[in-house]
Amino acid sequence: MIDNPTQRESFIVRIWWEKGQPEWKGWVQHVYSGDSAPLRDLQDLMSYLERWTATPAREEKQGLR
């Protein structure tokens, strides 16, 4: 088996149209942690995904270069 250093995340996303309201509603859950959030629009979804998939800041090297 090859060791794959790629980090992977899994999410469940549900969206629906509610009668009487001219907008989509939604919900997203991070599978591994169980954390979830309601969604009002696509920006909410993107913000949630970015929380879990943002690239960690690289540490500055110290000492001689």
Secondary structure, 3 states (H helix, E strand, C coil): CCCCCCCCCCEEEEEEECCCCCCEEEEEEECCCCCEEEECCHHHHHHHHHHHHCCCCCCCCCCCC
